[in-house]
Amino acid sequence: MAKNNIEHVKNEIQQLAIGNYRSYPQDYETSGTAVIQNIESLAKGYWDSRMDKEITRDERLGISLNDYQQWTKEAYDAFMKANGHSLN
């Protein structure tokens, strides 16, 4: 699979997010507003820390901050499900 397609970028972001969820479980163990804010903040951090080549790639592929936020949320849902937590 080519590294410059949407699915590859999505997978990279989700792997980073899952690593963060494992490293800082106290920030993601419960549901609610705080968790949603933490997930959105995480996505924004990834978005803001992109290198020039990643910005160019995302612009070319039409990837937006909303995509990063959606992907980190999907990763959170998968992480919680895999770890036996309820997703209220």
C-alpha positions as CSV (number, residue, x, y, z in Angstrom):
1,M,0.0,0.0,0.0
2,A,1.3,3.4,-0.9
3,K,2.2,5.6,2.1
4,N,0.6,8.7,0.5
5,N,-3.1,7.7,0.7
6,I,-5.8,8.4,3.1
7,E,-6.0,4.9,4.6
8,H,-2.3,5.0,5.4
9,V,-2.5,8.4,7.1
10,K,-5.6,7.2,9.0
11,N,-3.7,4.1,10.2
12,E,-0.7,6.2,11.3
13,I,-2.9,8.6,13.3
14,Q,-4.8,5.8,14.9
15,Q,-1.7,3.9,15.9
16,L,-0.3,7.1,17.5
17,A,-3.6,7.6,19.3
18,I,-3.8,4.1,20.7
19,G,-0.2,4.4,22.0
20,N,-1.3,7.6,23.8
21,Y,-4.4,5.9,25.2
22,R,-2.1,3.1,26.6
23,S,0.4,5.6,27.9
24,Y,-2.1,7.9,29.7
25,P,-5.0,5.7,30.6
26,Q,-6.2,8.1,33.4
27,D,-7.0,10.6,30.7
28,Y,-9.2,8.2,28.7
29,E,-10.7,5.6,31.1
30,T,-14.1,7.2,31.6
31,S,-16.7,8.6,29.2
32,G,-17.9,12.2,29.2
33,T,-16.9,15.7,28.2
34,A,-13.4,15.5,29.6
35,V,-12.5,12.4,27.5
36,I,-14.0,14.0,24.4
37,Q,-12.0,17.1,25.0
38,N,-8.8,15.0,25.5
39,I,-9.4,13.1,22.3
40,E,-10.0,16.4,20.3
41,S,-6.9,17.9,21.9
42,L,-4.8,14.9,21.0
43,A,-6.0,15.2,17.3
44,K,-5.3,18.9,17.3
45,G,-1.8,18.2,18.7
46,Y,-1.1,15.7,15.8
47,W,-2.5,18.3,13.4
48,D,-0.4,21.1,14.7
49,S,2.8,19.1,14.9
50,R,2.8,18.0,11.2
51,M,6.0,18.5,9.2
52,D,5.9,20.4,5.9
53,K,5.8,17.2,3.9
54,E,2.9,16.0,5.9
55,I,1.0,19.3,5.5
56,T,1.6,19.0,1.7
57,R,0.4,15.4,1.7
58,D,-2.7,16.2,3.7
59,E,-3.6,19.1,1.5
60,R,-3.1,17.0,-1.6
61,L,-5.3,14.2,-0.2
62,G,-7.9,16.6,1.1
63,I,-7.4,15.6,4.8
64,S,-8.6,18.1,7.4
65,L,-8.5,18.5,11.2
66,N,-11.9,17.0,11.3
67,D,-10.5,13.8,9.8
68,Y,-7.8,13.6,12.4
69,Q,-10.5,14.1,15.1
70,Q,-12.7,11.4,13.6
71,W,-9.8,9.0,13.4
72,T,-8.6,9.5,17.0
73,K,-12.2,9.0,18.1
74,E,-12.5,5.8,16.1
75,A,-9.2,4.6,17.6
76,Y,-10.5,5.4,21.1
77,D,-13.7,3.4,20.5
78,A,-11.6,0.4,19.2
79,F,-9.2,0.7,22.1
80,M,-12.0,0.8,24.7
81,K,-13.8,-2.1,23.1
82,A,-10.6,-4.2,22.9
83,N,-9.9,-3.5,26.6
84,G,-13.4,-4.5,27.7
85,H,-14.7,-1.1,28.6
86,S,-18.2,0.0,27.9
87,L,-18.7,2.7,25.4
88,N,-21.7,4.6,26.8
